[in-house]
Amino acid sequence: MSSRTRTSTLTALGALAAVLLLAAPATAQVPPVVTFTPGNQSATYKKHGTWTGDVVYASDSGFSNRMFWTLVLDPSVQAIITNNTMSCVASADGIPGYHDRHPAVPADYKWHSTIKDLALDTPYTWRAHCAFGTAEGPGEVKFAVSFVMRP
């Protein structure tokens, strides 16, 4: 990672990640927005878990522009998951064919992946969904972060 990397403060446009029991009413949620630049290549967002995103510019790596991301659920969310198992899937709006699926991972799993071939000045939205059982019935957690890489 470049020495220019700094942690970004996200502009939260609304609460995005929410632990939802399936009986809860659905509400539209607006993701936080991250703007990456060559001088600001890292971001963190905390809401029911910790999401981190780190980008590498093609000129720095010799490869395509890419974002490495991780997500770990907050211990308070992990505690409500029965049998310590969840099923998770991630996608990225604007990147056809990108997905990261895990049919059965532990509640404390450090989920990670790489989104490749990102175009500069193009908005994307990373989305994740994990489903699990709780003592009250089925539950889920959803996350989304919109981002763009500026030159």
C-alpha positions as CSV (number, residue, x, y, z in Angstrom):
1,M,0.0,0.0,0.0
2,S,1.2,3.5,-0.8
3,S,2.8,5.6,1.9
4,R,0.2,8.2,0.9
5,T,-2.6,6.0,2.3
6,R,-4.7,7.6,5.0
7,T,-7.9,6.6,6.6
8,S,-10.9,8.4,5.2
9,T,-13.8,9.7,7.1
10,L,-16.9,8.6,5.3
11,T,-19.7,10.9,4.5
12,A,-22.6,9.0,5.8
13,L,-25.7,9.8,3.8
14,G,-27.8,7.7,6.1
15,A,-27.6,4.6,8.2
16,L,-27.0,1.8,5.9
17,A,-26.0,-1.5,7.6
18,A,-28.8,-2.7,9.7
19,V,-29.5,-6.0,11.4
20,L,-33.0,-6.9,10.5
21,L,-35.3,-9.6,11.6
22,L,-37.3,-10.7,8.6
23,A,-40.5,-9.5,10.3
24,A,-39.2,-5.9,10.4
25,P,-40.5,-3.4,7.9
26,A,-38.3,-2.8,4.9
27,T,-36.9,0.8,4.5
28,A,-34.9,2.3,1.7
29,Q,-31.4,3.0,2.9
30,V,-28.8,5.3,1.3
31,P,-25.2,4.1,1.4
32,P,-22.3,6.2,2.7
33,V,-20.1,7.5,-0.1
34,V,-16.3,7.2,-0.2
35,T,-14.2,9.1,-2.6
36,F,-10.7,7.6,-3.0
37,T,-7.8,9.6,-4.4
38,P,-4.1,8.9,-4.8
39,G,-3.6,10.6,-1.5
40,N,-6.5,8.9,0.3
41,Q,-6.5,5.2,-0.6
42,S,-8.2,3.8,2.5
43,A,-11.6,4.0,4.1
44,T,-13.4,2.6,7.1
45,Y,-17.1,2.4,7.9
46,K,-18.6,1.1,11.2
47,K,-22.2,0.2,11.6
48,H,-23.1,-3.2,13.0
49,G,-19.6,-4.3,11.8
50,T,-16.4,-2.8,10.4
51,W,-16.0,-2.5,6.6
52,T,-12.6,-1.4,5.3
53,G,-11.7,-0.6,1.7
54,D,-8.3,0.0,0.3
55,V,-7.7,0.9,-3.3
56,V,-4.6,0.4,-5.5
57,Y,-4.2,2.6,-8.6
58,A,-3.0,0.9,-11.8
59,S,0.0,3.3,-12.0
60,D,1.0,2.1,-8.5
61,S,0.6,-1.6,-9.0
62,G,1.2,-2.4,-12.7
63,F,-2.3,-4.0,-12.7
64,S,-5.8,-2.7,-13.1
65,N,-7.4,-0.3,-10.5
66,R,-8.8,-2.4,-7.7
67,M,-10.3,-2.3,-4.3
68,F,-9.5,-4.7,-1.5
69,W,-12.3,-4.9,1.1
70,T,-12.9,-6.6,4.4
71,L,-16.0,-6.9,6.6
72,V,-16.3,-8.2,10.2
73,L,-19.6,-8.2,12.0
74,D,-19.7,-6.4,15.4
75,P,-19.6,-8.7,18.4
76,S,-23.1,-7.6,19.4
77,V,-24.4,-8.9,16.0
78,Q,-22.3,-12.1,16.2
79,A,-23.8,-12.8,19.6
80,I,-27.4,-13.1,18.2
81,I,-26.4,-15.6,15.5
82,T,-27.5,-19.1,16.4
83,N,-25.2,-22.1,15.6
84,N,-22.4,-19.5,14.9
85,T,-23.1,-19.9,11.1
86,M,-24.2,-17.5,8.4
87,S,-24.5,-17.4,4.7
88,C,-23.1,-14.3,2.9
89,V,-22.9,-12.9,-0.6
90,A,-21.4,-9.6,-1.9
91,S,-21.7,-7.9,-5.3
92,A,-20.7,-4.6,-6.8
93,D,-23.1,-2.5,-8.9
94,G,-21.4,-1.6,-12.1
95,I,-19.1,-4.7,-12.2
96,P,-20.9,-7.5,-14.0
97,G,-20.0,-10.9,-12.9
98,Y,-18.4,-9.8,-9.6
99,H,-19.6,-11.7,-6.5
100,D,-18.2,-13.3,-3.5
101,R,-20.3,-16.1,-1.9
102,H,-19.9,-18.1,1.3
103,P,-22.7,-20.5,2.0
104,A,-21.6,-21.3,5.6
105,V,-19.1,-19.2,7.5
106,P,-18.7,-18.5,11.3
107,A,-20.2,-15.4,12.8
108,D,-16.8,-13.9,13.4
109,Y,-15.5,-14.5,9.9
110,K,-13.2,-11.8,8.5
111,W,-14.8,-11.6,5.1
112,H,-12.5,-10.2,2.3
113,S,-12.3,-10.0,-1.4
114,T,-10.9,-7.9,-4.3
115,I,-12.9,-6.0,-6.9
116,K,-10.8,-5.6,-10.0
117,D,-10.9,-3.5,-13.2
118,L,-12.3,-0.3,-11.6
119,A,-12.6,2.7,-13.9
120,L,-11.6,6.1,-12.7
121,D,-14.4,8.6,-12.1
122,T,-17.0,5.9,-12.2
123,P,-19.4,5.4,-9.3
124,Y,-19.8,1.9,-7.9
125,T,-21.8,0.5,-5.0
126,W,-20.5,-2.5,-3.0
127,R,-23.3,-4.6,-1.4
128,A,-23.2,-7.4,1.1
129,H,-25.9,-9.6,2.6
130,C,-25.6,-12.2,5.3
131,A,-28.5,-14.4,6.5
132,F,-28.5,-16.4,9.7
133,G,-30.7,-17.8,12.4
134,T,-31.5,-16.0,15.7
135,A,-33.4,-17.1,18.8
136,E,-36.3,-15.0,17.4
137,G,-36.2,-16.5,14.0
138,P,-34.5,-15.8,10.7
139,G,-32.2,-12.7,10.6
140,E,-30.1,-10.8,8.2
141,V,-27.6,-8.0,8.0
142,K,-27.1,-5.8,4.9
143,F,-24.3,-3.4,4.1
144,A,-23.6,-1.1,1.2
145,V,-20.9,1.5,0.4
146,S,-20.8,3.7,-2.7
147,F,-17.4,4.6,-3.9
148,V,-15.5,6.3,-6.7
149,M,-11.8,6.4,-7.5
150,R,-10.7,9.9,-8.6
151,P,-7.4,10.4,-10.6
